[in-house]
Amino acid sequence: MTITIYGITTCDTVKKARVWLESHDVAYRFHDFRVEGLDAKRLDGWVGKVGWEKLLNKGSTTFRELTDQDKQGLNEKKAKALMLAKPTMVKRPVLEIGDRVLVGFKPEVYEQAVGK
């Protein structure tokens, strides 16, 4: 089973998730949005599984810095365009476990998902 964690290296929640995975001997690949970006096909897949509302982090600094016009009238199309333009607006981390997608970090959810 392939596990990939998506986020940015400076995110505290991503750091906690990576420490948890490592301390439970879970092999994973890290995908840094700032280095590797985010492609539309992957984002579409995530949105199809968990919804754009769960993926768009309205509390992020990047989102809060948007103009009021950019924040208004949010729908799936607009949210996906914002997240593709600035992937740091994606709630982190995103964990892909095979065909499953988890958003955010909760140790009990990770434990259940990886069976550790």
Backbone as CSV, one residue per row, in Angstrom:
resi,resn,N_x,N_y,N_z,CA_x,CA_y,CA_z,C_x,C_y,C_z
1,MET,0.847,-1.183,0.000,0.000,0.000,0.000,0.891,1.244,0.000
2,THR,0.640,2.122,-0.949,1.408,3.346,-1.063,0.751,4.443,-0.241
3,ILE,1.571,5.127,0.556,1.083,6.236,1.373,1.848,7.487,0.986
4,THR,1.113,8.546,0.675,1.723,9.835,0.361,1.075,10.879,1.247
5,ILE,1.916,11.726,1.828,1.417,12.836,2.642,1.740,14.128,1.887
6,TYR,0.728,14.982,1.754,0.848,16.238,1.022,0.765,17.396,2.001
7,GLY,1.629,18.391,1.806,1.608,19.562,2.661,2.798,20.446,2.380
8,ILE,3.194,21.212,3.384,4.393,22.044,3.294,5.251,21.766,4.524
9,THR,6.551,21.892,4.357,7.475,21.505,5.426,7.342,22.375,6.666
10,THR,6.886,23.609,6.519,6.821,24.519,7.664,5.526,24.411,8.464
11,CYS,4.579,23.606,8.002,3.286,23.464,8.682,3.437,22.582,9.925
12,ASP,3.040,23.100,11.080,3.156,22.343,12.331,2.324,21.060,12.309
13,THR,1.149,21.108,11.706,0.299,19.918,11.662,0.926,18.847,10.769
14,VAL,1.524,19.261,9.670,2.228,18.314,8.797,3.399,17.698,9.559
15,LYS,4.117,18.521,10.311,5.245,18.006,11.105,4.767,16.952,12.100
16,LYS,3.660,17.221,12.776,3.106,16.260,13.747,2.707,14.960,13.055
17,ALA,2.077,15.066,11.906,1.650,13.876,11.166,2.853,13.054,10.717
18,ARG,3.895,13.724,10.243,5.098,13.001,9.795,5.790,12.314,10.970
19,VAL,5.858,12.986,12.101,6.456,12.375,13.295,5.640,11.155,13.703
20,TRP,4.313,11.277,13.658,3.462,10.149,14.017,3.727,8.964,13.084
21,LEU,3.746,9.219,11.771,3.985,8.138,10.803,5.343,7.475,11.051
22,GLU,6.360,8.291,11.270,7.709,7.749,11.494,7.787,6.965,12.797
23,SER,7.148,7.454,13.837,7.205,6.766,15.129,6.413,5.449,15.115
24,HIS,5.532,5.284,14.128,4.763,4.049,13.982,5.291,3.198,12.822
25,ASP,6.505,3.500,12.383,7.162,2.752,11.304,6.298,2.624,10.052
26,VAL,5.643,3.719,9.677,4.829,3.742,8.466,5.642,4.414,7.359
27,ALA,5.918,3.659,6.314,6.658,4.210,5.175,5.726,5.123,4.376
28,TYR,6.234,6.274,3.969,5.428,7.212,3.204,6.323,8.064,2.320
29,ARG,5.701,8.718,1.356,6.395,9.696,0.533,5.810,11.064,0.881
30,PHE,6.667,12.069,0.988,6.204,13.425,1.290,6.199,14.243,0.007
31,HIS,5.088,14.917,-0.246,4.923,15.784,-1.410,4.749,17.206,-0.891
32,ASP,5.734,18.049,-1.151,5.704,19.439,-0.695,5.034,20.293,-1.768
33,PHE,3.898,20.899,-1.415,3.184,21.752,-2.364,4.060,22.879,-2.897
34,ARG,4.910,23.429,-2.055,5.733,24.567,-2.490,6.785,24.146,-3.508
35,VAL,7.231,22.914,-3.426,8.269,22.426,-4.337,7.656,21.743,-5.559
36,GLU,6.683,20.865,-5.312,6.128,20.029,-6.380,4.787,20.510,-6.921
37,GLY,4.172,21.493,-6.262,2.896,22.011,-6.724,1.750,21.045,-6.504
38,LEU,0.646,21.327,-7.168,-0.567,20.510,-7.071,-1.216,20.502,-8.441
39,ASP,-1.496,19.305,-8.962,-2.102,19.246,-10.289,-3.620,19.107,-10.185
40,ALA,-4.291,19.566,-11.235,-5.757,19.619,-11.250,-6.389,18.232,-11.132
41,LYS,-5.797,17.243,-11.744,-6.371,15.895,-11.704,-6.396,15.356,-10.276
42,ARG,-5.305,15.545,-9.556,-5.243,15.074,-8.167,-6.253,15.829,-7.314
43,LEU,-6.303,17.157,-7.466,-7.259,17.962,-6.698,-8.695,17.531,-7.011
44,ASP,-8.995,17.286,-8.280,-10.339,16.815,-8.655,-10.667,15.507,-7.938
45,GLY,-9.684,14.603,-7.861,-9.892,13.334,-7.169,-10.193,13.531,-5.696
46,TRP,-9.438,14.421,-5.057,-9.674,14.706,-3.639,-11.053,15.308,-3.429
47,VAL,-11.391,16.285,-4.263,-12.690,16.949,-4.139,-13.813,15.932,-4.306
48,GLY,-13.637,14.995,-5.238,-14.640,13.960,-5.448,-14.808,13.049,-4.246
49,LYS,-13.754,12.884,-3.460,-13.812,11.978,-2.299,-14.204,12.678,-1.001
50,VAL,-13.707,13.901,-0.777,-13.966,14.559,0.514,-14.700,15.888,0.403
51,GLY,-14.829,16.431,-0.808,-15.516,17.712,-0.997,-14.578,18.908,-0.889
52,TRP,-14.865,19.930,-1.662,-14.005,21.111,-1.672,-14.069,21.864,-0.347
53,GLU,-15.216,21.794,0.324,-15.375,22.524,1.587,-14.404,22.015,2.646
54,LYS,-14.131,20.728,2.639,-13.199,20.155,3.615,-11.751,20.471,3.246
55,LEU,-11.479,20.588,1.952,-10.114,20.823,1.486,-9.679,22.284,1.587
56,LEU,-10.595,23.207,1.374,-10.235,24.627,1.387,-10.103,25.112,2.825
57,ASN,-8.904,25.519,3.195,-8.635,25.960,4.560,-8.865,27.468,4.661
58,LYS,-10.066,27.831,5.071,-10.414,29.247,5.183,-9.687,29.940,6.323
59,GLY,-9.069,29.166,7.193,-8.309,29.754,8.292,-6.849,29.991,7.948
60,SER,-6.439,29.575,6.766,-5.027,29.729,6.398,-4.673,31.194,6.155
61,THR,-3.436,31.518,6.392,-2.944,32.878,6.133,-3.172,33.241,4.675
62,THR,-2.907,32.311,3.784,-3.064,32.576,2.353,-4.510,32.938,2.026
63,PHE,-5.464,32.213,2.578,-6.876,32.513,2.323,-7.259,33.856,2.924
64,ARG,-6.833,34.103,4.137,-7.198,35.362,4.810,-6.643,36.573,4.065
65,GLU,-5.544,36.393,3.334,-4.936,37.504,2.593,-5.615,37.777,1.250
66,LEU,-6.556,36.920,0.850,-7.280,37.147,-0.403,-8.142,38.402,-0.300
67,THR,-8.452,38.967,-1.447,-9.370,40.107,-1.458,-10.771,39.609,-1.107
68,ASP,-11.617,40.509,-0.641,-12.997,40.141,-0.321,-13.704,39.586,-1.556
69,GLN,-13.381,40.134,-2.712,-13.993,39.675,-3.958,-13.644,38.196,-4.224
70,ASP,-12.399,37.821,-3.967,-11.987,36.429,-4.168,-12.660,35.484,-3.177
71,LYS,-12.971,35.988,-1.990,-13.584,35.144,-0.956,-15.091,34.977,-1.152
72,GLN,-15.710,35.905,-1.877,-17.161,35.880,-2.038,-17.587,34.903,-3.125
73,GLY,-18.766,34.347,-2.952,-19.347,33.479,-3.965,-18.570,32.183,-4.175
74,LEU,-18.021,31.660,-3.098,-17.248,30.432,-3.233,-18.122,29.266,-3.653
75,ASN,-17.661,28.560,-4.643,-18.292,27.324,-5.081,-17.147,26.373,-5.452
76,GLU,-17.483,25.186,-5.905,-16.439,24.202,-6.185,-15.440,24.702,-7.226
77,LYS,-15.940,25.272,-8.308,-15.058,25.735,-9.381,-14.096,26.820,-8.891
78,LYS,-14.625,27.796,-8.171,-13.805,28.896,-7.677,-12.815,28.407,-6.617
79,ALA,-13.264,27.531,-5.733,-12.382,27.007,-4.685,-11.235,26.204,-5.291
80,LYS,-11.533,25.373,-6.297,-10.477,24.595,-6.933,-9.470,25.508,-7.631
81,ALA,-9.961,26.555,-8.289,-9.054,27.507,-8.950,-8.146,28.178,-7.923
82,LEU,-8.695,28.555,-6.778,-7.887,29.181,-5.725,-6.826,28.208,-5.196
83,MET,-7.227,26.954,-4.937,-6.288,25.969,-4.392,-5.206,25.601,-5.398
84,LEU,-5.540,25.566,-6.684,-4.526,25.283,-7.699,-3.550,26.446,-7.832
85,ALA,-4.063,27.664,-7.740,-3.205,28.848,-7.842,-2.294,28.985,-6.623
86,LYS,-2.838,28.636,-5.441,-2.083,28.754,-4.194,-2.356,27.521,-3.336
87,PRO,-1.596,26.436,-3.581,-1.848,25.181,-2.862,-1.731,25.279,-1.342
88,THR,-1.130,26.345,-0.826,-1.057,26.491,0.628,-2.435,26.757,1.234
89,MET,-3.453,26.939,0.385,-4.827,27.080,0.877,-5.475,25.729,1.143
90,VAL,-4.816,24.644,0.734,-5.353,23.311,0.985,-5.127,22.971,2.452
91,LYS,-6.174,22.498,3.116,-6.033,22.085,4.508,-5.015,20.951,4.570
92,ARG,-4.126,21.029,5.543,-3.015,20.080,5.619,-3.039,19.299,6.913
93,PRO,-2.419,18.128,6.835,-1.939,17.437,5.637,-3.078,16.706,4.934
94,VAL,-2.821,16.364,3.684,-3.697,15.450,2.957,-2.917,14.143,2.882
95,LEU,-3.548,13.076,3.313,-2.900,11.761,3.330,-3.636,10.850,2.362
96,GLU,-2.896,10.335,1.392,-3.448,9.345,0.482,-2.958,7.977,0.928
97,ILE,-3.897,7.090,1.191,-3.584,5.714,1.561,-4.303,4.846,0.546
98,GLY,-3.558,4.387,-0.454,-4.210,3.673,-1.543,-5.200,4.605,-2.209
99,ASP,-6.484,4.245,-2.197,-7.493,5.107,-2.819,-8.260,5.956,-1.801
100,ARG,-7.838,5.892,-0.540,-8.483,6.703,0.509,-7.787,8.050,0.646
101,VAL,-8.534,9.056,1.067,-7.995,10.398,1.279,-8.419,10.879,2.661
102,LEU,-7.433,11.255,3.477,-7.699,11.831,4.794,-7.203,13.271,4.790
103,VAL,-7.959,14.162,5.401,-7.580,15.577,5.462,-7.431,15.977,6.917
104,GLY,-6.310,16.616,7.228,-6.019,17.005,8.604,-5.299,15.870,9.318
105,PHE,-4.973,16.095,10.585,-4.265,15.075,11.350,-4.939,14.832,12.682
106,LYS,-5.360,13.597,12.873,-5.871,13.123,14.163,-5.231,11.754,14.363
107,PRO,-4.428,11.591,15.420,-3.730,10.325,15.631,-4.649,9.106,15.580
108,GLU,-5.841,9.219,16.175,-6.737,8.055,16.207,-7.232,7.676,14.806
109,VAL,-7.402,8.666,13.958,-7.830,8.397,12.566,-6.683,7.759,11.786
110,TYR,-5.463,8.274,11.991,-4.302,7.687,11.316,-4.096,6.251,11.788
111,GLU,-4.240,6.031,13.083,-4.056,4.693,13.641,-5.031,3.698,13.014
112,GLN,-6.269,4.100,12.898,-7.288,3.249,12.288,-6.987,3.025,10.799
113,ALA,-6.526,4.077,10.107,-6.295,3.990,8.668,-5.113,3.123,8.288
114,VAL,-4.053,3.160,9.112,-2.843,2.385,8.780,-2.716,1.116,9.590
115,GLY,-3.637,0.915,10.527,-3.634,-0.319,11.302,-2.463,-0.448,12.260
116,LYS,-2.048,0.679,12.844,-0.912,0.652,13.797,-1.377,0.996,15.195
